[in-house]
Amino acid sequence: MNSKPDLTETMQQLLAQQLPAALMEKISPLLVEAQQHQQSDWASHMTPTVDNIALLGKLLAGLHHGNLLSAELYPHLMQTREALLADLSLVFEQPHGHFTHGAGYANLEALWWARQQHPERQTVYASSACHYSLHKACELLSLKLELVPVDSQEQMQIERMQQCCEAKPPLVIIANAGTTRAGAIDDINALIELAEHYAAWLHIDAAWGGALAFDEDRKNLLGQIGKADSICIDPHKALQQPRPCGLLFYQHDPGIIDFATDYLHRPPQMRLPGSNGAELFMPLWLSWQYYGQARIAAQIKNRLEQADVFANQLSKLTGWRVLNGKTGIVCFSPDSFQPLPEQSFSEVSINGELMMRTVFSSQHQSAEALLKIVAHGF
């Protein structure tokens, strides 16, 4: 998201005023390294430029430092968080939601809730392209993760999933909305139908692709997300927010934790986040207030359009196989693999096929700049 304040120079000046020269010498390489995210060809990973307004929100969060486990002491902070969640719940068509430290925590939490509903079941189905955090979550919860094969587009094979469900009814079915390698989106509607048929929990891992919900022209790619039991998104990946910033939305409030917490004004809810305050949501709230939903949606649309331009032009110019996941990640198979700048491209394996990968995650990235690099390299 483009914004008016130039905070990089301002922050450097502030640091120089407050800190001794010897310490500034140690900080200087960090500042130089951080600026590489602002380059038009920085696109090898999901590490976007952090929006300037969001950085101001991070500063505001640090100044506040309230703990919402004692919400009665911070009514304005509580109201701010709840107002933002109410707005975002409409975008994701889910009645409930809360902030997390990232999708890894959200995936674990969704599986935890599902297990409470069906303690007799232990099987979790996900595609072979699912995020590694699901492997960790299942191990922590003593659940059995079974992986379903994907096709050449890195989408889950629905027929194979159906066969798995027939053989063993699942506790949870996990749908990808933007795989880490290719940005692929599973057939979410088909998976929702399977989950309903087998009375399973349907969780959508939309850490990366969930941003499509803001774009009315692309939201249909996410299917009927309002029918999912839970869905997670990482604004620090897709909305240029500083870490930590994750969101978990869900159909049913899981209730409160039945532990001894008499020192608190109210018992904590059954959620993984413990002590937390403005740091999880204030940057996003300030961005939401400053830009508004329409402008944020326009910024997302522009980023995705740049990915489309890159994929279309690359296919026309080379004839190579190009895989556009429609979430901002583009992969391609060149005739031969030549060294390309690590800041712009990374190598991935898509269903056993080695491909090059580039990620459009922020407004600084340019399809033209990346096409020039490919042309020069090959």
N, C-alpha and C positions, 0 to 999 in steps of 0.2 A: 504494500500500500504506500503510495507516495504521500508525503506530508511536508508541511512548510518548514518546521524547525530542522536545522542542521545540527544534530546533537553530537556528532562525532567530534567536530572541532571544539564545541562548547565543553564537552566532557574532558577532552585533552587539556584544555585551558584550566578547568577546575582542578584536575588532578595535579597539574604542574604547580598550581597555587598552594595546594594543601600538603603536598608530599615533598620530601627532600629529593635532590637531584639524583642521588645514588639509587634511590628506589625507582625513580622515573626511568632510569636506564634499564631496569629489569622489566618495567611495565611496557616500555616502548615496543619491543618485539610482539607482545600480545596484541597491542593495538593495530600494528601493521598486519598481523595474521588475521585479525577479525575483519579487516577491510576487504579481504578477498571475496567475502560473501556478496559484496556489492558489484562485482564484476559481471558483465553481460554473458560471459561464458562459464560462470560457476554453476554447474548443473549435474555433478556426478552423484550427489546424494541428497537426502531430504534435510538439508541444512540451509534454509532460506535466510535472507537478510531479515533481521528483526525490525519490525516497523517502528519508526521513531515515536509515534504516539503511544504505542505499547510500552516502549522503554520508559516514557514518562509515567505510565501506569505502574510500572515496576518500582519506580522511585516512590510514587504515592503509596504503594503497598508497604514499602519499607518504612516510610514515615508513620504509617498507621500502626502496624504491628499488632493488631488485635487478634484475639483467639476466639473463634466462633463456637467453641465448646462452652463458652460463657457468653452466649449471645445477648443476654440481658444487659450486659455492660456495653455492648456495641450495637445499639439499635439501627444506626445509620448504615453501618457496614452490612448488617443482616438484610436490611431493606434493599441495599444495592445489589447484593448477591441474588436475592430472590427475584427481583425485577428482571435481571439479566437471564436467569434460568427460565422465567416465564416466557420471555421473548424467544429464547432458543428452543424451548419445548414445542412451540408452534412450528418452528422451522422443521424440526425432526419428528413432528406428529406423535410425540410421546408425552403423557401427562406428568411424568416425574423425571427428575434429573439432579445430578450433583457433580461437583468438580472433583477430579482426581489428580494424581501426580503424573498421569500418563495412561495410555491404553493398556500397557502391561498390567497395571493395577486394576484397570476396569475389566479386563478379560478374567482375571482371577476372581474378582468380586462377582461377576455374573455367574461363573461356574459354581461359586460358593452358594449363591442364592438358589440356583437350580438344584443343587444337591440337597438342600433343605426341603425342597418340595417332593423330590423323588429319591429318598435315601436308599431304596432298593435297587436303583440303577447305577451303573458305573461307567457306561460307555459314552464317549464323546466323539462325534464324527466331525472331521474338518478336512479340507483339501490338503494335498501334499504341498501346496504353496502357502499354507497358513504361517502366521508369524511365530517365531521361536518362543515368544512369551506364553503361548498356549501349551507348549511342551512343559515348561516350568510350572505353570498353573496346575496342570493335571497331576504332575508329580507331587506337588505340595498338598493337593487335596486327595491323593490316593485314587485318582480316577484313571481310566484307561483311554488314552487317545488313539483312535484309529484313523489313519489317513486314507482319503479317497483320491484316486488318480485325477489328474487334470488333462485337458486337451492341449492342442498346439497353441491356443490363445491363453493358456494358464487359467482356464475356468474349470471349475469342478465338473466332473462327468456325472450328470444327474442320474442316469440309468444305473451307474455303479453305486451311487449313494442309495438309491431305492432298494437295490439288492441287499446292501448292507443292513438297512433298516428292517427289511423282511427277515433277515437271518437273526438280527439281534436289535430289539427296540432301543433307541438311544435315550440317554439322559438329556444330552444337548446336541443340537446341530448348529455348527458355526458356519456362517456365510462370510465370504470375503467381499469387501467393497473397497477395492484398491490394494492388490497384493504389493508387497514390498519390492519385488523384483520387476514386475511388468505393469503394475497398476491395474490389474484385471479385476472385473466385477463378476461374481458368480450370478447365476440365475436365481435371484433372491425370491421371486414369487414362487418358483417351483419348490424351493427349500422351505418356504413358509407353509405350503400345502403339505409337504411331507411331515413337518413338525406337528401340524395340527392333526394329521391322520394318526400319528403315533404318540400323541400327547407328550411331545418332547418340548424342551425349551429351545427357542430359536434366538441365537445371539448373532448380531452383525458386527464384525470387526471392521469398522469404517474409519480407523485411525487416520488413514490417508485420504480415501475417497469420499469421506463424509462431507467434505466441502461442497460437493455437487448439490447438496440439498439447498444451498443458497442460490443456485442458478436454475431458474424456472425452465430453461431450455434443456437442461441436462438432468434435472432431478428424477425424471422418469427412469433413468438408468439404475437408480437405487431401488426400484420396485415399490412395493407397498410397505415401506419401512415402518409405518404406523402400526402394522400387525406384528412386528417383531416383539419378543419379550424384552429384549435389551439391545442397545446399540451404543458403540463408543466412537469417539472422534478425538483426534489430537490437534487442537488449534496451533500448537507449537510446530507442527509439520505443515499444515495446509493453510493457515491464516496468519503466518508470519508473527506469531506470538513468542515471547521468551518462555523457556522452560522454567518450572513445570506448569503445564496447562493441559489437562485432559478433561473430557466430559463423558459421563455415563448416563444414558437415558433409559427409562424402563416403564413398563406398563403398570406394575403394582409396587407400592411402597412396601419394603420388606419388614418394616416395623422397628422396634428398639431392641437393644442388647440387654439381656436379663442378667446383668452383673451388678456388683456392689459399687455404685457410683453416687453415694449420698452426698459427696462433697460438691457435686454439680447441681446447678439450678434445675436442670432437666436431664433425664437419662440420654445417653448417646444413641443414635440410630444404628441399625445394623449395616454399617458401612466400614470399608477398610480405612479411609482417612481418619486419623485421630485429631490431634491438635492442628488446626489450620485456620488461615484467615485470608487476608486480602491477596496474598502472594499467588494463590491459585486462579484468581479471576479478575483482579483489578486491572491488569493490562488489557484484557479482552473487553472488559466493561468500558474502559476509557476509549478504546478503538471503536466500540459499538456506538458510544455517545457522540464521538467526534465525526465519524464518517457516516453513520447510519447504515441500515441494512442494504439499501439500494446501491450505495457506493461500494460497499464491501462485495456485494454480488457482482458488480461491474468489474472490480479488480480480479476476482476469481475467474470470471468469463474471459478477461483479457489474457490471463496466464494460460488457461486451457486452449485458447485460440492460438497462442504462440506454439504450443505443443502440436496442435493440428497442422499448422503451417510447416513446422519442421518435418513432421511425418510425411505429409503430402509431397513436399518438395523433394525430400530425400528419396522417396519412392520413384518419382518421375525422373530424377536426375541419374539414378544408379540402377534401378531395376532390382535392387536387393529386397529381401523379405523384410518388411517393416511392421512391427507390432505396436499399435497405438492403443493403450489401455483405456483411453478417454478420461483419465484422471490426472493427466499431466506427466506421465512416464511414457517414454518412447524407447523401444528396443529395436535393434536392427542387426542383420547378419551380413557383414561385408564378404566379398569374395575371398579376401585374405585379411588376417588380423594384423594391423600395423599399430605401433605405439601411438597413442593419442593422449593428450594432456589429462592427467589424473583428476584435475579439478573439473573437467568437463564431461568425462565419460568413465564408466566403470564396466567391468565384465560380469555377466551373470549367466546362469544356466537356466533356460526356460524349458521345462519338461525334457531335459537331457540335451538341449541344443544350446551351444555357446553363442551368446549374443552380446552386443555392446548396448549400454543403457545410459540414458540421459534423463534428468528429472527437472521439470519446470515447476519450481516451488515459490518463486517470488517475481516481483515486477521488474527487477533488473535484468532478468534473463531474456536473451534475444535469439529467436530462431535463426535470423540472418547470421549472427556471430558464430553460432554453432555449426551452421551449414558451411561457412568458410573454413572452419577448422577441419571438418570432414573432407572437404574438397582438397585442402592442402595436404592432408595426411594420406589420401589415396590417389 
